[in-house]
Amino acid sequence: MNMAAVIWRTLPRRICNQRAYSKTTPCTEATKPERKAQDVNDKLGERCGQTIFCLPKEVLVLQDYKINSKPAAYSSTKRRPGPTISNETDDYNDSFSLLLENVPSTLGIKQVQNPYTVTCSRRLSSVRNTLLDLVYNKSDEEQCSAARWPAVRKQKLDSDTVEIYDTKEDPRGFQKLGDAYRVLCFNSSEQRDPVSAEEGQRILCNVSFLKGSMTPENISDYFCRLSWLPAEQHAAVKADSHFAMLCRYSADSRGTFTLPQLLQVFEAIVRLRVSSHAFLKLYEAEFCRRVWDMELNQLLFVADLWRCLGRSVPQYMEIVLSYVALRWKGLTMPQLVQLLYVIGENRRASPELMQKLELLLSTHLEQMNMEEVGAACLGFFKSKNGFSAHLMKRIGDKVAARIEDISNYSLVNVMKMFRYTHVDHLPFLKRLGEVAPEKIPNMGTQGVMHVVLACASLHYRDKSLLDAVASKVPSKVHYCRSKDVAKYLWSFSTLNYEPENAEEFFCSLTEQLHHKMHEFERFPEHLLTALLALAFMGRFPHDLIDVALSPQFVKLATEGSPFELKKDLFTLDGTVAIECPDYQGHRLPVQLQREVTEMLWNFAKQDICVKPEMVEAAVLLQVMLGSPQFVKNHMILPHTRSADLEVHFDPTGKPLPLNMEASNEKVQKLEFKFSGIPVTDQLISQLVKRRAGGPVFKSESDNVAGSDGVDSVKKMLRTEVGDEDGGRTGLNLKVFRNGVPLTDSLLSTITNSKTPVTMAAIQPEGPSEIRKLAIQVSNRNHYCYNSRTLLGLHSMKRRQLVQAGYVVVELPHWEWFPLLKRTRSEKLSYLHQKLYSSLD
């Protein structure tokens, strides 16, 4: 008969659960007791468990004994509100009980029922033992469940290795290319001789025996050794109550650790993936307290550990950046790159500091490899700080010269920065187009999206690059998030490019929109972006448009999104009204249409309508046509978000008044605005291209004024061109031998005639007789880079103007902008030719 030697210690009544040490039941015989335990657990709704470990050498005789473990026995307090650094004692006390409450029974503990039970010899204070709600919750369970599904996960990744992307590890690629980064960052792939499971159990047993007598050296050593257990053992270790005790004692001793011990403990915590909120808050506070006693390498190393743990530490980073701001000139190149990486991952840094770091970066640029350049670009991009145009061009030169050597990930980071700074670098973009057919197939779907989005932002249209992207996307569209789908559509539509497989390309992305409908509840902007992009290309999925204009979605977009989406809704609604006469779905409320129209017009009045090229065209058209009432500077199609000059003509080519807001006062001021132009031999000769020796008109002031002067000039001009019908009034075109136009209004202005300009006669009987002109003053931002291909929005606008019954007359920037520096007569001649030639 087996005898059991036990030691009894009294525990408070509040600890109603027990922990048993027994030698009467061998470790291999647990079938019947286990069934009993299950019945008890079903009744009580509680968990019991078994932990088998080895004791120190002095008690090795007990290593065959079985220990029934019930960690929740140490819990008696309820969860309190979330912890803060300022209330560390409460955090410490609250979370330990939560830790033990949440220990899952499936993590390395076998449920048994042992009739020979004795209470555990561990005595825990009711006040001090509520620390650390360590992650015995969802994240740990996910870590354990991940081991149950290795084949499924591996199969999914192996199906397309190009699409594998690790948001934590991929940005750290630069750290593996130089030994200088070893002291600056955490190496998760570091290999050492692993600690055996038996050794790990022995360490946990030591914790239970040493308890409060553990020294800081013991704690750091135990943490370090446990962190080198095989990865599959980590979840079981963290589920053990002895590990919770170790965490508690480490938190108690954190102020007594030497700096190397503190770093060693924290590195072990990261390696074990401990992510308890309260526990880590204590360590964050300790590191904040020690910042000014640490070296920069140590500060960067700790910041990297926090990043690997996936935890944001704004207070720590704020102090570190203050430290760096005082010592930035002494940073080495690896320190700078690592600092920029950390800044980017924490998404914040002051503009003043980033300007200093940009200056430092420019001095180190030549020594940096491609991956370090990519890391630096990403750090600035994520912290929303840009490079100067000069530095961007240097980066473009460097990458263009070695574009074959740069990794896909770093290339994407460089493209992000070009998009953010909006700096064009044609040699770099051309090299990108040359290597795109080779690089795009080996690039992940999200990376390709950023490349093509950067090109669209720069208005750079490269056929080979876009074709390479279009050929890849349909087969990989199932990897696209809603954001990716929207950006792909936006990029191609903005560049107004239909690839060879356009039908397959656009249809596959449209179909993916249907599969991602659930994502639009969180990101309504992506659906609107995608539908507007499709509208640019003349594609209108009515079912999706009906969803986007439904009252529920409109409310979500206008109230639940951080972005201003009213203009996008308005543009989509206005486009549907013109281009989809058969659409029967929802429409935008009239009140919202008016609100957005007013908002857009207020912006146009302050920005678009007052641009010099627009003002000059409007004034000269008023002069040429004879009155401000003939020209209206406004938004013909408000939903297209831009203004144009509108002019109406009757069937005979006479202008019709449409701008009734123009007052008589303005007309009168315009009539006397000019003091007259001297009509000399040189001017007349220039106008009619006469040879020297033609008739000369003189007066005492060398001017021809009054109606006699007008008649004389008219008579001479008609004789010159043989125009027998010159007695007609109005704005008929007088065509000279060499194509120089001259109108009655122009002659009146030249001679300073006070004869009022004849207004348009009778209004046409029906609107169909009115010929409406939409005069567009374009600029280079309406076109693709270095080409005459309109961007998608402006192409759609012209298409809709035509459908609305307008004749579109463009004053292209390559013609009109140079004329702004020429004489008034040349500009008037140009405008006259543009308008009247469009009426033919």
C-alpha positions in Angstrom: 0.0 0.0 0.0 1.3 3.4 -1.0 1.6 6.1 1.6 1.4 9.8 0.9 3.6 12.3 2.7 2.0 15.7 2.7 2.5 19.0 4.4 -0.5 20.9 5.5 -0.7 24.7 5.6 -3.8 26.7 6.5 -5.3 29.0 3.9 -8.0 31.7 4.4 -11.5 30.5 4.0 -12.0 32.6 1.0 -9.7 30.3 -1.0 -12.2 27.5 -1.4 -10.4 25.6 -4.1 -7.6 23.2 -3.4 -4.4 22.0 -5.0 -3.3 18.3 -4.3 0.0 16.7 -4.1 -0.3 12.9 -4.1 1.9 9.9 -4.7 -0.9 7.3 -4.4 -2.1 7.7 -8.0 0.6 7.0 -10.6 0.9 9.5 -13.4 -0.1 7.0 -16.0 -3.4 5.9 -14.3 -5.9 8.7 -14.7 -8.8 7.2 -16.7 -11.4 6.8 -14.0 -10.5 9.8 -11.9 -10.6 11.9 -15.1 -14.1 10.8 -15.8 -15.1 11.7 -12.2 -13.5 15.1 -12.6 -15.5 15.7 -15.7 -18.7 15.0 -13.9 -17.8 17.4 -11.1 -16.8 20.1 -13.5 -20.1 19.8 -15.3 -22.0 20.3 -12.1 -19.9 23.1 -10.6 -19.0 24.9 -13.9 -15.4 25.1 -12.7 -12.1 23.9 -14.2 -9.6 21.6 -12.7 -6.3 20.7 -14.2 -3.0 18.8 -13.9 0.5 20.2 -14.2 3.3 17.7 -14.3 6.8 19.1 -13.8 10.2 18.2 -12.2 11.3 19.5 -8.9 14.8 20.5 -7.9 17.4 17.8 -7.2 16.7 17.8 -3.5 13.1 16.7 -4.1 13.7 14.5 -7.2 12.1 11.7 -5.3 8.7 13.4 -5.8 9.0 13.7 -9.6 6.7 10.7 -10.2 3.9 12.4 -8.2 0.9 13.9 -9.8 -0.3 17.4 -8.9 -3.8 18.5 -9.3 -3.8 22.2 -10.2 -6.6 24.7 -9.9 -5.3 28.2 -10.6 -8.5 30.0 -10.2 -8.3 29.2 -6.4 -6.2 32.3 -6.1 -8.9 34.6 -7.4 -11.3 36.5 -5.2 -11.6 40.0 -6.7 -13.6 41.4 -9.5 -12.3 43.1 -12.6 -11.8 46.8 -12.2 -11.5 49.6 -14.8 -8.5 49.7 -17.1 -5.2 50.5 -15.6 -3.1 53.7 -15.9 0.5 54.4 -15.2 -0.5 56.9 -12.5 -2.3 54.1 -10.5 0.2 51.3 -10.7 -0.7 49.7 -7.4 -4.3 49.2 -8.3 -3.3 47.7 -11.7 -0.8 45.4 -9.8 -3.5 44.2 -7.4 -6.4 43.8 -9.9 -4.8 42.0 -12.7 -3.2 39.0 -11.0 -6.6 37.6 -10.0 -7.8 38.1 -13.6 -4.7 36.3 -14.8 -5.7 33.3 -12.7 -9.4 33.5 -13.5 -8.7 33.2 -17.2 -6.1 30.4 -17.2 -7.6 28.0 -19.8 -7.8 24.3 -18.8 -6.7 23.2 -22.3 -3.2 24.7 -22.0 -0.9 22.0 -20.8 -3.1 21.0 -17.9 -4.9 17.6 -17.9 -8.2 17.5 -15.9 -8.2 14.8 -13.2 -9.9 14.1 -9.9 -7.7 12.9 -7.0 -9.4 11.9 -3.8 -6.2 12.5 -1.9 -6.2 16.3 -2.0 -4.3 18.7 0.1 -4.1 22.4 0.0 -1.3 24.1 -1.8 1.5 25.4 0.3 1.6 28.7 -1.5 0.2 31.7 0.5 -0.8 34.7 -1.5 -1.8 38.1 -0.1 -5.4 39.2 -0.8 -4.1 42.7 -1.6 -0.9 42.1 -3.5 -1.9 39.3 -5.8 -4.2 40.9 -8.3 -1.5 41.7 -10.9 -1.3 41.1 -14.5 -4.2 40.0 -16.6 -1.6 38.1 -18.7 -2.8 37.0 -22.0 -4.6 33.9 -21.2 -7.3 35.2 -23.3 -8.0 35.3 -27.0 -4.5 36.0 -28.2 -3.1 33.0 -26.4 -5.9 30.8 -27.5 -5.2 31.9 -31.0 -1.6 31.0 -30.6 -2.5 27.5 -29.4 -5.2 27.0 -32.0 -2.8 28.1 -34.7 -0.9 24.9 -34.0 -4.0 22.9 -34.7 -4.4 24.3 -38.2 -0.8 24.3 -39.6 -1.8 22.4 -42.8 -4.6 24.7 -43.6 -2.6 27.9 -43.1 0.4 26.6 -45.0 -1.7 25.5 -47.9 -3.2 29.0 -48.2 0.2 30.6 -48.2 1.8 28.1 -50.5 -0.9 28.7 -53.0 0.7 32.0 -53.9 3.9 32.9 -52.1 4.0 36.3 -53.9 1.0 37.4 -51.8 2.6 36.6 -48.4 3.0 39.8 -46.5 4.0 40.2 -42.9 3.2 43.7 -41.6 5.7 43.4 -38.8 8.6 41.6 -40.4 8.7 43.0 -44.0 9.4 46.6 -42.9 12.4 45.3 -41.0 14.2 43.8 -44.0 16.9 46.5 -43.9 18.0 45.3 -40.4 19.2 42.0 -41.8 21.7 43.5 -44.2 24.2 44.9 -41.7 25.9 43.9 -38.5 25.5 47.5 -37.2 21.8 46.8 -36.6 22.3 43.9 -34.2 22.5 46.2 -31.1 19.7 48.4 -32.3 16.9 45.9 -32.9 15.3 42.7 -31.8 16.2 39.6 -33.9 13.3 37.2 -33.8 15.1 34.7 -36.0 18.1 34.4 -33.7 19.0 30.7 -33.1 20.2 29.3 -29.8 20.2 25.9 -28.2 16.6 25.5 -27.1 15.8 24.8 -23.5 14.1 21.4 -22.9 10.6 21.1 -21.7 11.9 19.4 -18.5 14.2 22.3 -17.8 11.2 24.7 -18.3 9.2 22.8 -15.8 12.1 22.8 -13.3 12.4 26.6 -13.6 8.7 27.0 -12.9 9.0 24.7 -9.9 11.9 26.8 -8.6 9.7 29.9 -8.8 7.1 28.2 -6.5 9.8 27.3 -3.9 11.8 30.5 -4.0 8.8 32.8 -4.2 9.6 36.2 -2.6 13.2 35.3 -2.0 14.0 35.4 -5.7 16.7 38.0 -6.5 16.7 40.2 -9.6 19.4 37.9 -11.0 17.1 34.9 -10.5 14.2 36.6 -12.2 16.1 37.8 -15.2 17.8 34.4 -15.6 14.5 32.5 -15.3 12.8 34.8 -17.9 15.7 34.5 -20.3 15.8 30.7 -20.1 12.0 30.3 -20.4 12.1 32.5 -23.5 14.3 29.9 -25.2 11.9 27.1 -24.9 10.6 25.8 -28.2 7.9 28.2 -29.6 5.2 25.6 -29.3 5.8 25.4 -25.5 5.3 29.2 -25.0 1.5 29.1 -24.7 1.7 26.3 -22.1 4.3 28.2 -20.1 2.2 31.4 -20.0 -0.8 29.4 -18.9 1.0 28.1 -15.9 0.3 29.9 -12.6 4.0 29.7 -11.6 4.8 31.9 -14.6 2.2 34.4 -13.3 4.1 34.4 -10.0 7.3 35.1 -11.9 5.7 38.0 -13.7 4.4 39.3 -10.4 7.9 39.2 -8.8 9.5 40.8 -11.8 7.0 43.7 -11.6 7.8 44.0 -7.9 11.5 44.1 -8.6 11.5 46.2 -11.8 13.0 49.2 -10.0 15.9 47.1 -8.6 16.9 45.6 -11.9 20.2 46.8 -13.3 19.7 48.2 -16.9 21.1 45.0 -18.5 18.8 42.9 -16.4 15.8 45.0 -17.2 16.6 44.8 -21.0 17.1 41.0 -20.7 13.8 40.5 -18.9 11.9 42.7 -21.4 13.5 40.9 -24.4 12.4 37.6 -22.9 8.9 39.1 -22.4 8.8 40.0 -26.1 10.1 36.6 -27.2 7.4 34.9 -25.1 4.8 37.3 -26.6 3.4 38.3 -23.2 0.8 41.0 -23.9 -0.9 41.8 -20.6 -2.0 45.4 -20.6 -1.4 46.1 -16.9 1.9 44.2 -16.8 3.3 46.1 -19.8 2.1 49.4 -18.5 4.3 48.9 -15.5 7.3 48.2 -17.8 6.5 51.2 -20.0 6.5 53.5 -16.9 9.8 52.0 -15.8 11.5 52.6 -19.2 10.1 56.2 -19.3 11.7 56.8 -15.9 15.1 55.5 -17.2 15.3 57.2 -20.6 17.8 59.8 -19.6 20.0 57.2 -18.1 20.2 55.1 -21.2 22.3 55.3 -24.4 20.7 55.9 -27.8 21.4 52.3 -28.9 19.5 51.0 -25.9 16.6 53.5 -26.4 16.3 52.3 -30.0 16.5 48.7 -29.0 13.7 49.1 -26.4 11.6 51.0 -29.0 12.1 48.1 -31.4 11.0 45.6 -28.7 7.8 47.5 -28.2 7.1 47.4 -31.9 7.8 43.7 -32.1 5.3 43.3 -29.2 2.8 45.3 -31.3 2.2 47.8 -28.6 2.0 51.6 -29.0 4.0 53.5 -26.3 3.4 57.2 -27.1 4.8 58.4 -23.7 8.0 56.5 -24.1 8.4 57.6 -27.7 7.8 61.3 -26.8 10.6 61.2 -24.3 12.9 59.4 -26.7 12.3 61.9 -29.4 13.0 64.7 -27.0 16.3 62.9 -26.2 17.1 62.6 -29.9 16.2 66.3 -30.6 19.1 67.3 -28.4 21.6 64.8 -29.9 20.5 64.4 -33.5 23.8 65.6 -35.0 25.7 62.7 -33.5 23.5 60.0 -35.0 25.2 57.4 -37.1 23.6 56.2 -40.4 22.3 52.9 -38.9 20.9 54.8 -35.9 19.2 57.3 -38.2 17.6 54.6 -40.3 16.4 52.6 -37.3 15.1 55.8 -35.7 13.1 56.6 -38.9 11.7 53.1 -38.9 10.6 53.4 -35.3 9.1 56.8 -35.9 7.2 55.5 -38.9 5.8 52.6 -37.0 4.6 54.9 -34.2 3.1 57.3 -36.7 4.2 60.5 -35.0 7.1 63.0 -34.7 7.3 66.8 -34.7 7.9 68.5 -38.0 10.9 70.3 -36.5 12.7 67.1 -35.6 11.9 65.6 -39.0 13.4 68.6 -40.8 16.6 68.0 -38.8 16.6 64.3 -39.6 16.0 65.1 -43.3 19.1 67.2 -43.3 21.0 64.4 -41.7 19.6 61.9 -44.2 20.8 64.0 -47.1 24.4 63.7 -45.8 24.2 59.9 -45.5 22.2 59.2 -48.6 25.2 58.1 -50.7 26.3 55.5 -48.2 22.8 54.0 -47.9 21.7 50.8 -49.6 18.4 50.4 -51.4 16.6 48.8 -48.4 17.7 51.6 -46.1 16.5 54.2 -48.6 13.1 52.4 -48.7 13.0 52.3 -44.9 13.7 56.0 -44.6 11.0 56.8 -47.2 8.5 54.7 -45.3 9.4 56.3 -42.0 8.7 59.8 -43.3 5.6 58.7 -45.2 4.0 57.0 -42.2 4.7 60.0 -39.9 3.1 62.3 -42.6 6.3 64.2 -43.2 7.7 64.8 -46.7 11.1 65.3 -48.3 12.1 68.4 -50.1 11.9 68.3 -53.9 15.7 68.3 -54.1 16.1 65.3 -51.8 13.4 63.4 -53.7 15.2 64.0 -57.0 18.4 62.7 -55.4 16.5 59.6 -54.2 15.0 59.2 -57.7 18.5 59.4 -59.3 19.9 56.8 -56.9 17.0 54.3 -57.3 16.8 54.7 -61.1 20.5 53.8 -61.4 20.0 50.6 -59.4 16.3 49.8 -59.9 17.1 46.1 -60.7 18.7 45.7 -57.2 15.9 47.2 -55.1 13.4 44.9 -53.4 9.8 45.1 -54.3 8.9 46.3 -50.8 11.5 49.1 -50.8 10.4 50.2 -54.3 6.8 50.5 -53.1 8.0 52.7 -50.2 9.9 55.0 -52.6 6.7 55.2 -54.8 4.7 56.1 -51.7 7.0 59.0 -51.0 6.8 60.3 -54.6 3.1 60.2 -54.3 3.1 62.0 -51.0 5.5 64.8 -52.1 4.0 65.0 -55.6 7.5 65.4 -57.1 7.9 64.2 -60.6 11.1 62.5 -61.7 10.8 61.5 -65.3 14.0 59.4 -65.6 13.0 57.4 -62.6 9.5 56.9 -63.9 10.8 55.8 -67.3 13.1 53.3 -65.7 10.1 52.0 -63.7 8.1 51.5 -66.9 11.0 49.6 -68.4 11.3 47.1 -65.5 7.6 46.9 -64.7 6.9 43.9 -66.9 9.5 41.9 -64.9 8.8 43.2 -61.5 5.0 43.4 -61.4 4.3 39.7 -61.7 6.5 39.0 -58.7 5.0 41.8 -56.6 2.1 41.4 -54.1 -1.3 42.7 -55.0 -1.2 45.5 -52.4 2.3 46.5 -53.5 1.2 46.8 -57.1 -1.7 48.9 -56.0 0.6 51.4 -54.4 2.8 51.6 -57.5 0.0 52.3 -59.9 -1.7 54.7 -57.4 1.6 56.7 -57.2 1.7 56.9 -61.0 -2.0 58.1 -61.1 -1.3 60.7 -58.4 1.6 62.0 -60.5 -0.6 61.8 -63.7 2.1 59.6 -65.2 0.6 57.3 -67.9 3.0 54.5 -68.9 1.4 51.9 -71.2 3.8 49.1 -70.5 3.4 49.5 -66.7 -0.4 49.7 -66.8 -0.6 46.7 -69.2 1.5 44.7 -66.8 -0.7 45.6 -63.9 -3.9 44.9 -65.9 -2.7 41.5 -66.9 -2.0 40.5 -63.3 -5.0 41.8 -61.4 -7.9 39.6 -62.7 -6.2 36.4 -61.6 -5.3 37.9 -58.2 -8.4 39.9 -57.6 -9.5 37.7 -54.7 -6.5 38.9 -52.7 -7.8 42.5 -53.0 -9.3 44.3 -50.1 -12.0 46.9 -50.7 -9.3 49.6 -50.6 -7.2 47.8 -53.2 -10.2 47.5 -55.6 -11.0 51.1 -55.2 -7.5 52.3 -55.8 -7.0 50.1 -58.8 -10.1 51.4 -60.4 -9.3 55.0 -59.5 -5.7 54.8 -60.9 -6.7 53.4 -64.3 -9.7 55.7 -64.6 -7.8 58.8 -63.5 -5.2 58.1 -66.2 -8.1 57.5 -68.6 -6.6 54.2 -69.7 -8.3 51.2 -71.0 -5.9 48.2 -71.2 -6.2 45.5 -73.9 -8.1 43.3 -71.5 -10.3 46.2 -70.3 -13.5 44.2 -70.1 -11.9 41.4 -68.0 -10.1 44.0 -65.9 -13.0 46.2 -65.0 -15.5 43.3 -64.7 -13.3 41.4 -62.3 -12.8 44.4 -60.0 -16.5 45.2 -60.1 -17.4 41.7 -59.1 -15.0 41.9 -56.2 -16.9 45.0 -55.0 -19.9 42.8 -54.6 -17.8 40.4 -52.5 -16.5 43.2 -50.3 -19.9 44.8 -49.5 -19.4 44.1 -45.8 -16.3 46.2 -45.7 -18.1 49.3 -46.9 -19.9 49.6 -43.6 -16.5 50.6 -42.1 -15.0 52.2 -45.2 -17.8 53.8 -47.2 -15.3 56.0 -49.0 -13.9 53.0 -50.9 -17.3 52.2 -52.5 -17.7 55.8 -53.6 -14.2 56.0 -55.0 -14.7 52.8 -57.0 -18.1 53.9 -58.4 -16.7 57.4 -59.4 -13.8 55.7 -61.1 -16.1 53.4 -63.1 -18.2 56.5 -64.0 -15.1 58.2 -65.4 -14.8 55.2 -67.9 -18.6 55.3 -68.6 -19.4 52.2 -66.6 -22.4 52.2 -64.3 -23.3 49.2 -62.1 -26.8 50.2 -61.2 -27.1 47.9 -58.2 -24.0 49.3 -56.5 -25.0 52.8 -57.4 -28.4 52.2 -55.8 -26.7 51.1 -52.6 -24.4 54.1 -52.6 -27.3 56.6 -53.0 -29.6 54.8 -50.5 -30.6 56.8 -47.4 -28.8 54.4 -45.1 -25.5 54.6 -47.0 -25.8 58.4 -47.4 -26.2 58.7 -43.7 -23.3 56.4 -43.1 -21.1 58.4 -45.5 -22.0 61.8 -44.3 -22.1 61.1 -40.5 -20.0 58.0 -39.9 -16.9 58.6 -42.0 -14.0 60.8 -41.0 -13.7 61.9 -44.7 -15.8 64.6 -46.5 -17.8 62.4 -48.8 -20.7 64.7 -49.7 -18.9 65.9 -52.8 -18.3 62.3 -54.0 -22.0 61.5 -53.5 -23.0 64.7 -55.4 -20.7 63.9 -58.3 -22.0 60.3 -58.5 -25.6 61.5 -58.4 -25.1 64.2 -61.0 -23.4 61.8 -63.3 -26.2 59.3 -63.0 -28.7 62.0 -63.8 -27.0 62.8 -67.1 -25.6 59.5 -68.3 -28.1 56.9 -66.9 -31.6 58.0 -68.1 -32.9 54.4 -67.5 -31.6 54.3 -63.8 -34.6 53.8 -61.4 -32.8 53.5 -58.1 -32.2 55.9 -55.2 -31.1 59.5 -55.8 -29.5 62.1 -53.5 -31.9 64.3 -51.5 -32.5 67.7 -53.1 -31.5 69.5 -49.9 -28.2 67.8 -49.9 -27.7 68.6 -53.6 -28.3 72.3 -52.9 -25.9 72.2 -49.9 -23.1 70.7 -51.8 -23.7 73.0 -54.8 -23.4 76.0 -52.6 -20.3 74.7 -51.0 -18.6 74.0 -54.4 -19.6 77.3 -55.8 -18.2 79.2 -52.8 -14.9 77.4 -53.4 -14.9 78.1 -57.1 -15.5 81.8 -56.6 -12.5 82.0 -54.4 -10.2 79.7 -56.3 -11.1 78.7 -59.9 -12.9 81.8 -61.1 -10.2 84.2 -60.0 -7.3 82.5 -61.7 -5.5 84.9 -64.1 -6.0 82.8 -67.2 -9.8 82.5 -66.4 -10.2 86.2 -65.6 -8.4 87.3 -68.8 -10.5 85.0 -71.0 -13.7 86.3 -69.4 -12.8 90.0 -69.8 -11.7 89.6 -73.4 -14.8 87.7 -74.3 -16.9 90.5 -72.9 -14.9 93.0 -74.9 -15.2 91.0 -78.1 -18.9 90.2 -77.7 -19.7 93.7 -76.5 -21.1 93.2 -73.0 -20.7 91.3 -69.8 -24.2 90.0 -70.2 -23.0 87.8 -73.1 -20.5 85.8 -70.9 -21.2 83.9 -67.7 -18.4 82.5 -65.6 -20.0 79.8 -63.5 -20.2 76.0 -62.9 -22.2 74.7 -65.8 -22.2 71.2 -64.3 -21.7 71.7 -60.6 -21.1 68.1 -59.8 -17.9 68.1 -62.0 -16.4 70.6 -59.4 -15.0 73.1 -61.9 -16.1 76.4 -63.6 -16.4 77.3 -67.3 -17.3 80.3 -69.4 -20.8 80.0 -71.0 -21.8 81.8 -74.2 -25.0 81.6 -76.2 -25.6 82.4 -79.9 -28.6 82.5 -82.0 -28.8 80.6 -85.3 -27.3 83.6 -87.2 -24.3 83.8 -85.0 -25.3 86.7 -82.8 -24.7 86.5 -79.0 -27.5 86.2 -76.6 -27.5 87.7 -73.2 -27.5 85.1 -70.4 -25.7 86.8 -67.5 -28.5 88.9 -66.1 -26.6 89.5 -63.0 -24.3 91.9 -64.9 -25.5 95.4 -64.0 -25.8 98.4 -66.3 -23.1 100.0 -64.3 -20.7 97.4 -65.2 -21.6 97.7 -68.9 -21.1 101.5 -68.7 -17.7 101.1 -67.0 -16.6 98.6 -69.7 -17.7 101.0 -72.5 -15.3 103.8 -71.3 -12.6 101.6 -69.9 -10.2 102.0 -72.9 -8.9 105.4 -73.9 -8.5 104.4 -77.6 -5.7 102.9 -79.6 -3.8 105.1 -82.2 -4.5 103.9 -85.7 -1.2 104.4 -87.5 0.1 103.1 -90.8 2.0 100.4 -89.0 -1.1 99.2 -87.2 -3.3 99.2 -90.3 -0.5 97.5 -92.3 -0.2 94.9 -89.6 -3.9 94.2 -89.5 -4.5 93.9 -93.2 -1.0 92.7 -94.1 -0.6 95.6 -96.6 2.7 96.4 -98.3 4.4 99.6 -97.4 3.0 102.7 -99.1 -0.7 102.0 -98.3 -3.1 104.7 -97.3 -2.4 106.6 -94.2 -5.0 108.0 -91.8 -3.9 111.1 -89.9 -5.2 113.6 -87.4 -3.6 116.1 -85.2 -3.2 113.5 -82.5 -2.4 110.7 -84.9 -5.7 109.1 -83.9 -8.8 108.3 -85.9 -11.8 109.0 -83.7 -15.5 109.1 -84.1 -17.8 107.6 -86.6 -15.8 109.0 -89.6 -12.8 107.2 -88.5 -14.7 104.0 -88.2 -16.3 104.3 -91.6 -12.9 105.1 -93.2 -11.3 102.1 -91.7 -14.2 99.9 -92.6 -14.2 101.2 -96.2 -10.5 100.5 -96.6 -10.8 97.1 -95.1 -13.7 96.1 -97.2 -12.0 97.3 -100.3 -9.0 95.3 -99.3 -10.8 92.0 -98.8 -13.6 92.6 -101.4 -16.4 92.2 -98.8 -19.5 93.5 -100.4 -21.7 92.6 -97.5 -19.8 94.7 -95.1 -22.7 96.9 -94.1 -24.1 94.2 -91.8 -23.9 95.1 -88.2 -23.3 92.7 -85.3 -20.4 90.4 -84.8 -19.9 88.9 -88.3 -16.4 87.7 -89.0 -14.3 89.7 -91.5 -11.7 87.4 -92.9 -8.6 88.9 -94.2 -6.3 87.4 -96.8 -3.9 86.1 -94.2 -6.6 85.0 -91.7 -6.6 88.0 -89.3 -10.2 88.5 -88.0 -11.7 91.9 -87.3 -15.2 92.6 -85.8 -17.3 95.7 -85.5 -16.7 95.6 -81.7 -13.0 95.4 -82.2 -13.1 98.4 -84.7 -15.2 100.3 -82.2 -12.7 99.7 -79.5 -9.7 100.6 -81.7 -11.2 103.9 -82.7 -12.6 104.7 -79.2 -16.0 105.1 -80.6 -18.8 106.0 -78.2 -21.4 104.3 -80.4 -23.1 101.8 -78.2 -22.6 98.1 -79.1 -25.8 96.7 -80.7 -27.3 94.2 -78.4 -28.7 91.0 -79.6 -32.0 91.3 -81.4 -35.0 89.2 -80.6 -34.5 86.1 -78.5 -35.1 82.8 -80.4 -38.5 81.3 -80.1 -37.4 77.9 -78.9 -34.4 76.7 -76.8 -33.4 74.3 -79.6 -32.4 77.3 -81.7 -29.9 78.5 -79.0 -26.4 77.3 -79.6 -24.7 77.0 -76.2 -20.9 77.1 -75.9 -19.0 75.9 -72.9 -15.6 77.5 -73.0 -13.0 75.6 -70.9 -9.8 77.2 -69.9 -7.7 74.2 -69.2 -4.4 73.8 -67.4 -1.8 71.1 -67.3 -3.4 69.4 -64.3 -6.3 68.5 -66.5 -4.0 66.2 -68.6 -1.7 63.2 -68.1 1.9 64.1 -67.4 3.7 65.4 -70.5 0.9 64.5 -72.8 -2.4 65.8 -74.3 -4.6 63.0 -72.9 -7.3 64.3 -70.6 -7.6 62.8 -67.1 -10.6 60.8 -66.3 -12.7 63.4 -64.5 -12.2 66.0 -67.2 -12.9 63.5 -69.9 -16.1 62.6 -68.2 -17.0 66.3 -67.8 -16.7 67.0 -71.5 -18.7 63.9 -72.4 -21.5 65.1 -70.1 -21.4 68.6 -71.5 -22.0 67.3 -75.0 -24.8 65.1 -73.7 -26.3 68.2 -72.0 -26.3 70.0 -75.4 -23.2 72.1 -75.2 -20.5 72.7 -77.8 -17.2 72.4 -75.9 -14.6 75.0 -76.8 -11.3 74.5 -75.2 -8.6 77.1 -74.6 -5.7 74.5 -74.1 -2.9 75.6 -71.8 -0.3 75.1 -74.5 -2.0 77.7 -76.6 -3.6 80.1 -74.2 -0.9 80.5 -71.5 1.7 81.7 -74.0 -0.8 84.2 -75.4 -1.3 85.8 -72.0 2.0 87.5 -72.5 1.1 88.8 -76.0 -0.8 91.8 -77.1 -4.6 92.3 -76.6 -5.3 92.2 -80.3 -3.6 88.8 -80.7 -5.6 87.4 -77.8 -8.9 88.8 -79.2 -8.1 87.4 -82.6 -7.4 84.0 -81.1 -10.7 84.0 -79.1 -12.7 85.1 -82.1 -11.3 82.3 -84.2 -12.0 79.7 -81.5 -15.6 80.8 -80.9 -16.8 81.2 -84.4 -15.0 78.2 -85.9 -16.8 76.1 -83.3 -20.2 77.3 -84.7 -19.4 76.1 -88.2 
